[in-house]
């Protein structure tokens, strides 16, 4: 966290500015605030591992007390929810230079959500969300101010958003938020280290100044938010007047969904968002166009009646008319992070040849994300040994197709074991 981000923050309860408190707990490293306490007139909040935690509960209060007592590790362990043997495992992880996102995720995620977060880069909902933000980037949606990835989890889409906004003047150019500190710790350490993170509750007022973000993205999570009207109003409040709101994969109450959450109808989703032009899109049509034509066609907006009982939909709200056109999604052959074999594949290695077999981690994952079979083949043979570091030149004429179908994934460094 830096001072530029601090200037953008507001208390979610009283709405006033936050400032560093001189408790002796402030630690700066290379201009970044790694730990400390910030406060307004009503609350004090901890900054731990560079992440401000703008939640008022017993865990954060204990973290503040630990920081003030000169015990930043206790503050970190408490916010991560680590106890017993997991504490020593975490210390070992920190002391291991080659520690990976996958091993850290296994330690910090105590339920099936960890499975989802390991395979996120190739699931169908991510493909569509990524394509939309890449489509809108050249039209100013990510270049006129900072970007907010609300409820961004472990930062997979944040990684994409940060890569699209390299020229934004504001130092806090891409911000990811989540309710769960452990997800943001993983994001800032592994998945999206170039982004700023803020731990906050999307069921409460957002802790940001108004008229701030050029794009606000909320992917997959809106159906799980109880105070939907408040969240919708807050997304509009923190957006610039020429900003864009993007909500991919909204579960439809009229359709069937895995882990549906508290769902609304297409008409109800539309009526919550009144910023600029608010348009609805069929998730099935978006995915069809992306796979068949490498396009995101935002001219194909649908009425609530036309969406009917489809399981899910995407909402885009923007005052920019150029948003709603057909966008070609160019192939990306370059590698921004580290080229890896998709973790969904089991690899059998032979001499200068590798056989990859699609292997789902659980029956539940296979059922929920079955559309990935449309681009991930059940088996593929690669004329290369993939046991070591990978480079595009190893795959010859196969490379572009392997990338396009997400058999090879461009992941952040140290992503998997």
N, C-alpha and C positions, 0 to 999 in steps of 0.2 A: 504494500500500500504506500502511495506517496501523497504529498500535500495536495496535489491537484485533485485526487479522488476525494480527499477529506473536504475540500471546498465544495464538492458536489453533493455531499451527504446532508441529510436532514433527519432529525429525530422522528421515528415513525409514530410517536405518541403526541408530542407537543408541536412538531413541525419546525422547530428552530435549529439553527446551526449547531454543529458539534465541534469541539475543540479538544486538543490534547490536554490532559491533566498532568501537572507536575508532581507525580507520585514517586519518581525515581524508577518507574517501570519501563520508561520509553527506551527502546533499543533501535537505533538506525544502522543500516548496513547499505553502503553505496547509495545513499540518498533515499532508501526505502525504509519505511517504518515497519520493523519486524514484530515488535510487541509494544504494548502500552495500553493506556486507558484513555478513552474519549468520553466526553460528557456534555450534557446540555443542562437546562435548569431542572429537569425532572429525573434524568436517568444517567447512569454510568455504564459504559459498554467496554468489553475487552477487545484488543487487537492481538491476535495470536497467529503466528506464522504468516504475518502480513495480511491477515483476513479480519476485517472488523465484523464483530458479531452483534448485530443490532436487534437482539431479542432479549426480553426481560423475563428471565425465569431463574430457577435455583442454580442450574448448571452454569449459566453465564455469570451470575453473581459470585459463585465459587471461583470462577476463572478470574474475575476482577480481584478477589481477595488474594488468590495465589500470585498474581502478577505484582500486586502491591507488597507481598511478602518476599518478593525476589525469587519466586519459584515458577518460572515460565513453563518448565516441563510438566508440572502438575496441572497447569492451566490447559496445556495441549492434550494431555492424556484424558482429562475430564471431558473436554469438548468432543474428543474422539470416542468417548465411551469405553475406554480400554481398562480392563482390570485383570488381576491374576496373571496367568501365563501369557496372555496376549500383550501385556506390557513388555515383557522381555523379548517376545517375538518382534514387537514394534521397534525396540531399541536395536535389535540385530538388523532389522530392515534398514534403519537409518544409517547404520555403520557399514552397510554393504554397497559399494559404489555401483555394482551391477544390478541392484535391486530394481524390479520391474513394476509397472502398473498392475500387471496381472497378479503378482504375489501380494502387493499391497492391497488390492481389491479383495483378494481372498481373506486377508486378515481383518479388514475394516468392515466389510459387508457381511452381515450375519444371517441374511435370508436370500431368497431366490433372485432378488433384484441385482445381485452381483453378476448373475448369469447374463442378464439383459445388458448390463454395462460393459461386459467384455466383448460382446459381439455387435455392439451398437453401430460400428462403421459400415456394416453391410446389411442392416435390416431394412425392409421396404419403406418404412415410415421415415427413416433417416435419409434414404436416397432422394425422396421427394422434397423433404425440407431443405436438404443441402442444395438441390438443383434450383429451388425457388430463390434462395438467398444469392446463389451465384448468378442467377438470371437478372435479379434486380440491382446487383452491385453497380453495373455500368451506368445506371440511370439515376444515380445520386442517393439511392436508398441507404447506402452504407458509407457515404463519403462526405456528407454535410455536417457531421457531428458524431459523437460517440454512439456506440451500439450497446443495447441491453439484451442479454440472453437470460430471460426471466425463468426461474425454475430450471436452470440449465444442467442440473445433475453433475456428472463428472466432467462436463466441458467438451463433449465431442463436437457438437455444433458450434460451440464457442471457438474451437480451434479453426473452423472454417471461417467464421465471422471475422476473427482476428486477422486472418490472411487476406481478407478482402478490404481491410481498412488501414493499409500501411501508411497512408499519407494524411490521415486525420491529425490536425494540429494538437488537439487536446491530448495530453499524456495519458489520461484514463480513457483510451480510445475504445476498448471493448470490455464490458463488465458482465460477469456471470454471477447470478445469485442462486441460492438454494436455501431451503430450510435446514438442511442437514450439513453440518460442518465437515464431516468426513468426506463427503462428495467434493466439496470445494477444495479441501486439502489435496485430494487426488488430482483435481483439475489444475491447480496452480503448480503442483510438483511434477506432473507427468503430461497431462493431456492438453492443457492450454496454458503453458507457463508465461506466455506473453500477455495474458489477460489479467485484469483486476477482478477480485472476488469479494462479494459482500454477502454475509450470511444474514438472511432476513426471512420474514414470513409473508408470502404473497396473499395470505388471508387477512393481512393488516395493511394500513397505508404504506406505500413504498417509500423507502428512506432516501429519496432523491429530490433535488430541486425540480421545479416545473420547467416545461419547454426545453428539455435537455437533449433527448436522444433522437437521432435520425431514423433509427429503426428499433422497434421493440419486438422481440420474438418470444413466443411462449409455445413450445413444442410438446405435445403429448400430455401436458400436465393440467390444462385448464379444467377438465372434468373432475379432477380431484380437489379442486378449490371450492370451499363451501361458500365464501362470500364473493360470489361471481360478479355481482353488480359493482361492489367496491373495487375488485381487481380490474374490471373493465374500465371503470372511471379513472383509476390510478394509472393504467397503461396509457390512456389518452392524456392525462395530466402531465406525465413526465416526457411525453413525445413532443417534438417540434411541430409547428403548424404544418410544415411540409414533410412531416415524417410518415413512416409506414408501420402499421401494426400487422404482424404475421402470426397466425395461430394454425399451424398444421395439425392434422389428425385430431379433430374434435369428435369424440364419441357421440353417436346419434341415439337419442332415447328411443327412436322408432325402429332402430336396427339392433343387431346382436353384436356384442363386443366381449372380448376377454378382459377381465378386470375393468369393467365399464366405468366405475366411479359414479359420481352424481351427475347424470347426463341431462342435456336439454335437447329440444327439437331444433332443426335447422333455423326455423323462424325465430326462436327464442335467442339463439346465438347471435343471429344477425341484429336483432333489436337491441342487444346490449352494447353494440359498437356503432357509434354515430359519427365517427371522425371521417371526414371526406367521403369518398365512395366506399361503401362496405359491400363486398361481393363474396359469394360462396362458390366453392368448387368441389366437384366430386373427387374424392381421393382415388377411386378406381380409375377414373379418366385421366387424372394427372399421371398416375403410374403407367397406364397404357401408353400415353404419348411419350413419356420419358424413355420407356424401353423400346418402343417401336421406331421413334423418330428423333430421339435425343432432343426433345423440345419440352418446354413448359408453356402451355397455351393458356394464357390468362384472359383470352377472349371468350373462353367457354365457361363463363360463369353461369350458375344455375339458380333458379328460384327454389325456395324451400320445398315446393310441391314437386319439382323435377328431381330433387335429391331423394325425396320420399323416405324409404326405409333402408337406404344404403348405410352400412355400418358406421362410416366416418366421413368427415368432410374437412375442408380447409377454408379458413376465413382470411381475407386480405382486406385491409382498410387503408386507403391512401388518397390524398388529394392530388397526386400526380397522375394525370391521365396516361402518361407514357408507361405507367406500371402495367396497364391492362392490354397487353399485346402478346403475340407469340414470340417466345424467347428461345433461340437456339442455344443449346448447352454444348460448348466445345469439348472435345476430348482432352484429357489432361494426362499427357505422357510424362511430364516432369515430376520429380519427387521432391516434395517440400519437407518431409520428415524422414521416415525409414521404411523401405519397401519390405513387406512381410507377406507370408502366405496367410490368407484368411484363417482365423482361428477355428472356423467351422469345419476345416478340412483336416482329416487324419492323413499323415504323410508317410508313405513307404518309399524309402530311398534306395536306389540302386546305382550302378555305375553310370554316371552322366544322365540319369533318368530318374524322375520322381512320379509316383502314382498318388494322386490326391483323391480321397473319398469323402464326400459330404457326410458329416456325422453331427447330428443335433445333440445338444447337451442333455435335453430332457424332452419327453413327449409333449409337455405343455409348451415349451418353446417352439417345437416343430409345428404344433397346431396353430399357435398365434401368428407365427411369421412364415406360414407356408408359401406365401407369394415369393419368397426369395428363391424358390425352386425355378422360377421363371428366368432367372439369370445365373444362378449357381448350379452348374451341372452336377449330377450325382457322382460322376467320376471324371477325372481328366488326367491325362498323361502329359507331363512337361519334359521336354528334352533338355533338362538341366538338373544338377544336383542342388537342391534347395536347403541343404543342411547348414550352410554358412551364410554370411552376409550376402544380400541380394542386390543386383544392379540390373537396370533395364537391358543392357547389352547381352546379358546371359540368356535372354529368352528369344532373341532374334525376332522373326516375324510373328511369333505368338504373343509378343508383349502387349500390344495395344488391346487385343481381345481379352487377355487375362486381366488387364486393368479395368476395361470397360465393364466386365462382368463381375468385378469385385472378387475374383479368385486371388489376385494380388491386391493388397491394400496399402495405401500410403498412410502409415500410422506415425504418431509421434515417436521419437526415440525411446527405447527401453519400454515398449508397450507390452510385450508379452515375454513369457519365460523362454 
